[in-house]
């Protein structure tokens, strides 16, 4: 059964009529008796911190049987290396040299992306506040971004991937099959982050102002600032539950597959 349920706004305002298939998309992507394997899509999910990208990307990837790659984890791994090697976060050429001498691996797993730096599991460490702050600063440098984008393109080239970040639909895969820009009201994003991290009082103030500062840096940097791709579905999750967001994202995926 296929049902029409309306249209979404894309960044360039073109209404995109879409069709929604019920339940698990995998069933629709792999009809029984099909001999040619279905094309493995590249799905880009971009947006600011706290908009819910990681949860949605991971749930969508699981449903489709795709891998989920968090591009931010790579910036975090490089930032950690810069901390450990005492490299200035403001020195682009030194940072890219460091990147060339590093082995950064992102391994998708059910519990999220495992992050390996020079074969060491740093999955927990890269989520800590000092690395979060450093990643934001490291990511402003054009030469660092160029290195990261090339690695990310290699990782996603085969398709069957949901890649999330800030510039996936605009720079990493400008021809991605499906692009989504997930946003939410800044106050709501802050609240979600505070709940996730279970912080209150003065610590909550620090987390909130750090989030605002990262937002500002992501949106205003000269190279690849955070902006929706012109053909992305812009989804504001402020008033939506996680399940509702996922439903809309799935419908958008189907609309891009429909002939
Ligand atoms: O998504 P995240 O919070 O783990 O990302 C960490 C930092 O990396 C964030 O401050 C912005 C930066 N980043 C980026 O510039 N481009 C990406 N594609 C992903 C992350």
Boltz pocket constraint, residues with backbone or C-beta under 6 A from the ligand:
constraints:
  - pocket:
      binder: B
      contacts: [[A, 49], [A, 71], [A, 72], [A, 73], [A, 75], [A, 76], [A, 132], [A, 135], [A, 136], [A, 137], [A, 139], [A, 164], [A, 165], [A, 166], [A, 167], [A, 168], [A, 214], [A, 218], [A, 224]]
      max_distance: 6.0
